[in-house]
Amino acid sequence: MQGQTLGDLRKIWQEAWPARRGLRHGLVLGGVSLFLALAGLLEIFAKREVIGNTLSMATALLMLLAFFAGRQASATVRKETDRLLPLFLAGTLSGAIVGLLLSLLTLLVSQVDMRDIFVYATPTLVELLTLGLPIGSAVPVLIVAGGAMGALGVAWDYLPALFRRMAGVGLVWLFLVALLRELVQDLLVNQGLPRAQQGLLFAGKGLSPWGVLILLGIGAGWVYLRPYLRRWLSTPLGRLIGLSLEGWAALYIALVLLERLVLIWWPAAASVSLIVRLALWAGTAVAWSLLLALDAPLRGQVQERFRQPRSAQVANAFLLVNLLLLLPLLVGIRWSDVLDNIGLYVLMGLGLNIVVGFAGLLDLGYVAFFAIGAYTTGFLTSRLAQEFSLRGVIGWSFWAAWPVAILLAALAGVLLGIPVLRMRGDYLAIVTLGFGEIIQKLANSDLLKPYIGGAQGILEIPKPVLGNKPLVGSQELYYLIFLSVLLVIYISLRLAPSRIGRAWMAMREDEDVAEAMGIHLVSYKLLAFAVGAAFSGMAGAIFASKLSSIFPNSFSLLISINVLCLIIVGGMGSIPGVVVGALILVGLPEVLQEFAEYRLLFYGALLVFMMLARPEGFWPARRRFRWGVEEAGQGPTGRTG
Amino acid sequence: MALLKAQGVTKRFGGLVAVNRFDFDIEEGAIVSLIGPNGAGKTTFFNCVTGFYRPEEGSITFDSVPLVGLSPDRITRLGIARTYQNIRLFPKMTVLENVLVGQHHLLKANLLSIILGTPDLAAEEERARKEALRLLEFVGLRGQEEELAQNLPYGAQRRLEIARALASRPRLLLLDEPTAGMNPREVEEMMDLIRRLRREQGLTIFLIEHRMKVVMGISDRVTVLDYGVKIAEGTPEEIQNNPRVIEAYLGRRRVA
């Protein structure tokens, strides 16, 4: 009898495979949600809201997890059957399991005090998970809600594709704006719309119901209208109108910008500005129309290589550059500072991209060159140096010190390069790591204290002065950084498809064969180190001047790691990838400041995710990327094999 | 006057003598094969010629220039190019880029001219590109120049390796088992390609090969190595009938 029952049970267990799949995915994503709860991330998410006073981000996140559990479960089950019953069974079960795990956690935390181990297992967490309901009724609610989300996850794939895309893009939009609410609100304030008047979009700590509708509408409308817009834009008339509008928008921005910049240095221009503006406007509009009229591809011949008429490229680039130039004025001082930091990391990233991405030399002490650039500038320009002996000899302007800083950094790159010429891979990484540490220790040492201040650092480093106006604020410095980034991108773009870039890449791929192809390894390795270091030194100099004071602690190993991470995340050897990486790794943490203490967790998780899902980076070096093809709004299609 | 001349070349790895007092000549314009059982020291000798290894004894001269002690990149500049037994392309670079790397030492662009984008540079790049396309045409890879090298089928990778070697404008081309792993049709194509290399590019060709059909079909002369020692040298017919060669390949005939 006993044996028969066991056999029956085994049979049932074998036949209930959809339930087993559901169980598995429910446990995995439920585990993720438990982790989020116990690591305290949920509590932080709870402080943000998707819909003001109604739906907190934490709740939305948990719902999303249950949704994905259902979707994953149904995706695995669908490999074996198309019947709806097992699909929905698995999906609902997996969602419900997420809910079940969460309610178990709630029960546990409310009964047992585990705060010695899990700091975040607090009554606040319980309140958050129970949505304020009494525990007795919260448990079934959690399970049922989880199951419903799981079932929704299954149903999702049965919705019409267009609707799915529209809803997906709309929801992603919604979440993005809710997540970046601070940034968006600051932006609007900066455009003369105080927070009190933003009630249409925002309410409480989240979006207002109207805001939700508007954002959903924008996302969905964009998806719906895009094919029509594309088709219209490919007709001659549509293209002409589209390009004209784009070009004029760019021109308008350029003029606004010009005016504001002129006013900084020449306040008297205010009285003539209207005339100047009109004249410029008319002149450039004529020039633009001429350009369009003369552009042969516009008359129907699309260049095969670019698949876009030349004029569209020109217009896109022009608009982009102008928008970037306008950015600091749009976002205000605080976010300009963030942009400056991103820019500095882009500079360093582009430098390290040459060393690691192009030449394949893993350098973990990259911060050293940043430090050398910063300290050279500090030493040459600050009062400290003037005091001790060289009064009158140094105390240079930033502009004089900058090239010296770049050259010294490049020289340091060569000096580091010489001893490590024979090393590869891991060994190279270790030695360069040591080099980075040595430079920081030197900056901290008593030996050099009279010159560079030891632990007290260098203070009172002057700002760059342009004309008679020092570039004090982050908005002014933005332009300096922007131009530097443009220069460095230009150099990188020139080098990549050149004899030197090819030699670097060949070295990266196979050093022995590269040498047998006539490439002199020593000089090309040193060249890579020097160019990479020069870019970093360039960033260091601006950094010193921007902060006015530098300390050895500013040049820790963490910076090298950050720069390396942003290259990996963006895509090894990819120039746009560096920018994307910097936006993600430097920009995003600034926007999500509450998560500051989870920064490293975020880095780690992101790196693991990247290695598993997109080892080539977000913007791989070897893919033609066209604007609009890959929208952020495609949404997470979490179907893994 | 021999184009490549090796005298008493000896290369040891620890106690193992991989190449032992090897004497060897190649006349300009010849196709010469080096054969022998596995581990006979053929590739080791290749590596000595191209500067990957430094022989302990003996001398190698190319067009009267001593090669021993020169680095691989110098030797390439002198006019020797090679392919590898296990294909060694630059896998994550495009087909075209692979060939362009081969032209490295023929180009003059430097950091300054590249950053400034001088007209000379543009002209040079254009010439290099044309030359690379011509070579790809020659080996039959035209139209695939934007493909990543790693995505090419096996036979095409072998041909790309030859195109890359040709790009450095060598006078002597070293081919290390060019037909390894190929099917009969690909082997025919490769033999044809090697003959055309001599006929149309005027190259001297030195190849390691296991396939007797290829060796006997295209070589002017054949040299046989066994345990690092040269055991025979001569025309294909002479080698085919040489008892020592047969012994090295098939073992001594046992009389039962």
Interface residues (C-beta under 8 A of the other chain):
Chain A: I491 R494 L495 S498 R499 I500 R502 A503 M505 A506 E509 D510 D512 V513 A514 E515 A516 M517 G518 I519 H520 L521 L527 V531 R622
Chain B: T50 G51 F52 S71 P72 D73 I75 T76 R77 R82 Y84 R88 F90 P91 K92 M93 E97 L100 V101 G102 H104 H105 L107 A109 N110 L111 I114 I115 G117 L121 E125 L148 R164 S168
